[in-house]
Each structure stands twice: as structure tokens, then as C-alpha cells.
Amino acid sequence: MQFTDHIGHAFELPKTPTRIVSLVPSQTELLFSLGLDDEVVGLTKFCIHPEEKWRSVTRVGGTKNVNHQRIAELAPDLIIANKEENTREDILQLQDQYPVWTSDIETLEDAFRMIRDVGVLVGKAQEASNMVEDIAASLQSVKGRCQGKVAYLIWENPKMLAGPKTFIHEMLNYCGWENAVDQERYPELTVQQLQDIQPDLIMLSSEPYPFKKKHLDEFMQLFPNSTVSLVDGEMFSWYGSRMMLTADYIRKEFLVD
């Protein structure tokens, strides 16, 4: 079987893979959600869902510092990677030794395409297709229903935000929010610049920086005219099966049905 991934890399799989290493937390969870309990033999220290698998399956380092020796010991017949979450150097090195399928996710359609493609890769095409239909149907219930200008912070020092050309931006827009930031990707802003923007809502994400209540209190003092919320970053940035939970989260936290 011949495959081409989202970054144009072509490779061949002689059979359905049975020893998969996933270097992407949201896609690791997707694999388990598709029923691959035994086939996933390696994951990263950030692949925390499902917890029992995070505790029991061999860890191969982090998303940015892959342990190549540990991967070699696992002898994978497929590696799942992502253009943003993994380094170019790691992806290229792994491509020289193993079948590597790399996703590139920016839009909701990219995420749906990824789920379907992974389903085909691992012999779970129908299950993946059904999942996409279920996620799309659930998200329709929150589409365009949220209002206001949002500043979504992913890092504290320096203060980094999610701008256009990110999956987070896509999810905010899908729900109806306007992104207060117009710089692409993950710009750094000062407190003064944020104050000048005057966002209606400031979201402090739980990841990659773990914003806590003390940060919430600080931001509430700095931005008395904005609503400040701690948010579950997985609901806005995980583009696999975790999206099945997103609509319920948005309704519970931001909407009154």
C-alpha cells in the first residue's frame, strides 16, 4: 500500500501496521479511540490520554526531544508525527529508517482529513469515518454561537498568544469568537499591547503553559474590563478524538442553552 502524508512524503506499508509509535498526543489518543489497544507500542511523555496507556506503554521522550534509541528498540512498522509538534530534524531522521506519516493541521477540515487518513493507515477506515461524522454533528451545536473578541494565551513569560494560521484560531472562529490577535502563528505581546487590544475575553490555556488561579487573579487585576477565564487547552488544540468532547465543554463553560 502506497501512502502520501500531509507534508508530501510518500512511503509504502507492506501490511497493516501492528507496531505503531505515536509522537503526537492528540493522535495517540485517536489511535486508542479507534481500538488499537495492542498496536500502539510507543508514545511521548505528553500523550496523557488515556491515562492507563500513558502509564503502561513505553515512552519515547517528548514531542521535541525524541529518544531515537528507544524507538529503535521498539522496531516500529509505523510512526505517527506532526509538522508543528515534532521537529523537522527528528522527522527527517526517522523517515530514513521507518515509515513515517506526518500530519499538518491548521483547519477543522485538516483535522477531519487527518482522522480519516489515519483510519485508512491502520485498518480502521470505517471507524474513523464514523468518528468524523459524530464530531462534525456535535460541533454544529456550538457553531457561531459564541460572541466577543478573544485573546487566547498559551505562554506566560513571554506572553504568547494563538493567532491566525493555528488550529486554536480555527476553533475560536468556528465557535463565533473574533480573535483579538491578527499576527499569524504565536506572537509575543506585552501587557500594554494586550491592554491596547481591549479583548472582551482573555483565555488562559492549561497547555502548553499551565496557567493557574494565581495567573487568573493577576490578569483580572491587569484587565478589569475583560472577562478572564482558565480554559482547558485540549478542547481548543487537540485535533483528534478529543474533539468529541469539545461541544459539550463549550456549552457548559460559555453558553446558556
C-alpha positions, 0 to 999 in steps of 0.5 A: 500500500502506497501512502502520501502524508500531509507534508508530501512524503510518500512511503509504502506499508507492506501490511497493516501496521501492528507496531505503531509509535505515536509522537503526537498526543492528540493522535495517540489518543485517536489511535486508542479511540479507534481500538488499537489497544495492542498496536500502539507500542510507543508514545511521548511523555505528553500523550496523557490520554488515556491515562492507563496507556500513558502509564503502561506503554513505553515512552519515547521522550517528548514531542521535541526531544525524541529518544531515537534509541528507544524507538529503535528498540521498539522496531516500529512498522509505523510512526505517527508525527506532526509538522508543528509538534515534532521537529523537522530534524527528528522527522527527517531522521526517522523517515530514513529508517521507518515509515513515517506519516506526518500530519499538518493541521491548521483547519477543522477540515485538516483535522477531519482529513487527518482522522480519516487518513489515519483510519485508512493507515491502520485498518480502521477506515470505517471507524474513523469515518464514523468518528468524523461524522459524530464530531462534525454533528456535535460541533454544529451545536456550538457553531457561531454561537459564541460572541466577543473578541478573544485573546487566547494565551498559551505562554506566560513569560513571554506572553504568547498568544494563538493567532491566525494560521493555528488550529486554536484560531480555527476553533475560536472562529468556528465557535463565533469568537473574533480573535483579538490577535491578527499576527499569524502563528504565536506572537509575543505581546506585552501587557500594554499591547494586550491592554491596547487590544481591549479583548472582551475575553482573555483565555488562559490555556492549561497547555502548553503553559499551565496557567493557574488561579494565581495567573487568573487573579493577576490578569483580572487585576491587569484587565478589569474590563475583560472577562478572564477565564482558565480554559482547558487547552485540549478542547481548543488544540487537540485535533483528534478524538478529543474533539468529541468532547469539545461541544459539550465543554463549550456549552457548559463553560460559555453558553446558556442553552 
